[in-house]
Amino acid sequence: MSPRHILRLAGPAATAVLVAAAVAALVLLAHGLGFRWDPFDRTGRQIAAAEARAAAAEADAAARRLEREGAAAQRRRLDIHHQQALALERATARAEAGARSAHDADQPLDPDRVRRLADHDRELCRIAAHLCDPAANSSADGGDDTLSAGSPAGPADAGGS
């Protein structure tokens, strides 16, 4: 018997099954050889979505790294500021104690020395205007700039609560 005679006896359903099996075998063979059939580019969309997720994750990681670096730099600056404030407070306390206990603490200042101190205050106000007391700028004694009596941020923390 010839294959044609067998197919004629089996009928159209058997012929369709045989053709489907041949096509499936051909597809499997092509797939094994590396041929891919993706008519809707599903793989390409999956790759693009994965790349987008990876890029977003990298950007998020970079943002977190920058936040950590910024927070660390801010802590360092704040520590330096506190150390400077404490050192300034200590130096001021020593100078004030020395000035109050000086033998001439109750005597009026020499006018030349008053002028030099006022010039020095004006120079400090020129360098760091944010430290000057704005109310003292319009004072009745000629509008001289004077340093404010207290820190704008309040007293420095001595390290304990």
C-alpha positions as CSV (number, residue, x, y, z in Angstrom):
1,M,0.0,0.0,0.0
2,S,1.1,3.4,-0.9
3,P,1.0,6.4,1.5
4,R,-1.6,8.0,-0.7
5,H,-3.8,5.0,-0.4
6,I,-3.5,5.0,3.4
7,L,-4.3,8.8,3.7
8,R,-7.4,8.2,1.5
9,L,-8.6,5.4,3.8
10,A,-7.9,7.4,7.0
11,G,-10.0,10.3,5.9
12,P,-9.6,14.1,6.1
13,A,-9.3,14.2,9.9
14,A,-6.2,11.9,9.9
15,T,-4.7,14.0,7.1
16,A,-5.2,17.2,9.1
17,V,-3.6,15.6,12.2
18,L,-0.7,14.3,10.1
19,V,-0.1,17.8,8.6
20,A,-0.3,19.4,12.0
21,A,2.3,16.9,13.4
22,A,4.6,17.7,10.5
23,V,4.3,21.4,11.0
24,A,4.9,21.0,14.8
25,A,8.0,18.9,14.1
26,L,9.3,21.5,11.7
27,V,8.7,24.3,14.2
28,L,10.4,22.3,17.0
29,L,13.4,21.6,14.7
30,A,13.6,25.3,13.7
31,H,13.4,26.4,17.4
32,G,16.2,24.0,18.3
33,L,18.3,25.5,15.6
34,G,17.8,29.0,17.1
35,F,15.0,30.4,14.9
36,R,12.4,32.3,16.9
37,W,9.0,33.4,15.6
38,D,7.5,36.3,17.5
39,P,5.0,38.1,15.2
40,F,3.8,40.5,18.0
41,D,7.3,41.3,19.3
42,R,6.4,40.0,22.7
43,T,10.0,39.3,23.6
44,G,11.1,42.8,22.6
45,R,8.4,44.4,24.8
46,Q,9.5,42.2,27.7
47,I,13.1,43.2,27.2
48,A,12.2,46.9,27.0
49,A,10.1,46.7,30.1
50,A,12.9,44.9,32.0
51,E,15.4,47.6,30.8
52,A,13.1,50.4,32.0
53,R,12.7,48.7,35.4
54,A,16.5,48.3,35.7
55,A,17.1,52.0,34.7
56,A,14.5,53.1,37.3
57,A,16.1,50.9,40.0
58,E,19.6,52.4,39.1
59,A,18.2,55.9,39.3
60,D,16.5,55.2,42.6
61,A,19.7,53.7,44.0
62,A,21.7,56.7,42.8
63,A,19.2,59.0,44.5
64,R,19.4,57.1,47.8
65,R,23.2,57.2,47.6
66,L,23.2,61.0,47.0
67,E,20.7,61.4,49.9
68,R,23.1,59.4,52.2
69,E,26.1,61.5,51.1
70,G,24.2,64.7,51.6
71,A,23.0,63.7,55.1
72,A,26.5,62.7,56.0
73,A,27.9,66.0,54.8
74,Q,25.2,67.9,56.6
75,R,26.0,66.1,59.8
76,R,29.7,67.0,59.4
77,R,28.9,70.6,58.8
78,L,26.5,70.7,61.8
79,D,29.2,69.1,64.0
80,I,31.8,71.6,62.9
81,H,29.3,74.4,63.5
82,H,28.5,73.2,67.0
83,Q,32.2,72.8,67.8
84,Q,32.9,76.3,66.6
85,A,29.9,77.7,68.6
86,L,31.1,76.0,71.8
87,A,34.7,77.2,71.2
88,L,33.4,80.7,70.6
89,E,31.2,80.6,73.7
90,R,34.2,79.4,75.8
91,A,36.5,82.1,74.5
92,T,33.8,84.8,75.0
93,A,33.3,83.6,78.6
94,R,37.0,83.8,79.3
95,A,37.3,87.2,77.7
96,E,34.3,88.5,79.6
97,A,35.5,87.1,82.9
98,G,38.9,88.7,82.3
99,A,37.3,92.1,81.4
100,R,35.0,92.1,84.4
101,S,37.8,91.2,86.8
102,A,40.3,93.7,85.3
103,H,41.6,96.4,87.6
104,D,40.1,99.2,85.4
105,A,36.7,97.5,84.7
106,D,34.7,100.3,86.3
107,Q,36.5,103.2,84.7
108,P,35.1,104.7,81.5
109,L,36.9,103.8,78.2
110,D,39.2,106.2,76.4
111,P,37.5,107.9,73.4
112,D,40.1,106.6,71.0
113,R,39.5,103.0,72.3
114,V,35.8,103.5,71.9
115,R,36.3,104.6,68.3
116,R,38.5,101.6,67.6
117,L,36.0,99.2,69.1
118,A,33.2,100.8,67.1
119,D,35.3,100.6,63.9
120,H,35.9,96.9,64.7
121,D,32.2,96.3,65.2
122,R,31.4,98.0,61.9
123,E,34.0,95.8,60.1
124,L,32.5,92.7,61.7
125,C,29.0,93.8,60.6
126,R,30.4,94.4,57.0
127,I,31.8,90.9,56.9
128,A,28.9,89.1,58.5
129,A,25.8,91.3,58.2
130,H,23.5,88.5,59.4
131,L,25.1,88.8,62.9
132,C,24.4,92.5,63.3
133,D,21.4,93.7,65.3
134,P,19.2,95.5,62.8
135,A,17.5,97.5,65.6
136,A,20.9,98.9,66.6
137,N,21.6,100.1,63.0
138,S,19.0,102.9,63.5
139,S,19.9,103.7,67.1
140,A,20.0,107.3,68.3
141,D,23.8,107.3,68.6
142,G,24.5,107.9,64.9
143,G,23.3,104.5,63.5
144,D,26.5,102.6,64.2
145,D,26.3,98.9,63.5
146,T,26.7,96.7,66.6
147,L,26.8,93.0,67.0
148,S,23.7,91.5,68.5
149,A,23.9,90.3,72.1
150,G,22.7,86.8,71.4
151,S,22.9,84.1,68.8
152,P,20.0,84.1,66.3
153,A,19.7,80.3,66.8
154,G,19.8,80.5,70.6
155,P,22.5,79.4,73.0
156,A,24.9,76.7,71.9
157,D,24.3,73.2,73.1
158,A,26.9,72.3,75.7
159,G,26.5,68.6,74.9
160,G,24.1,67.6,77.6
161,S,20.4,67.8,78.2
